[in-house]
Amino acid sequence: MLKKVLPMLHISINGEAREFAAPMTLAQLLDQLQLTGKRVAIERNAEIVPKSLHASTPLADGDALEIVVAVGGG
């Protein structure tokens, strides 16, 4: 019996190599990283991705992401 091999995305997040099951959007990645609902800024391959495009922006093998989470303070 052959085992089905799922395609994997090899991406860099804040300089760290990571692997995720493909296909995946930025919004799905944020969900997996437990960042859904948090104030984040995402740069994909040196370009800022507006929050309105997170759900429709697919990740590609080799993407380099920088994710910054806003932290409130007083």
Secondary structure, DSSP 4 states (H G I P E B T S, - for coil): -PPPPPPEEEEEETTEEEEEESS-BHHHHHHHTT-TTS-EEEEETTEEE-GGGGGG-B--TT-EEEEEE-----
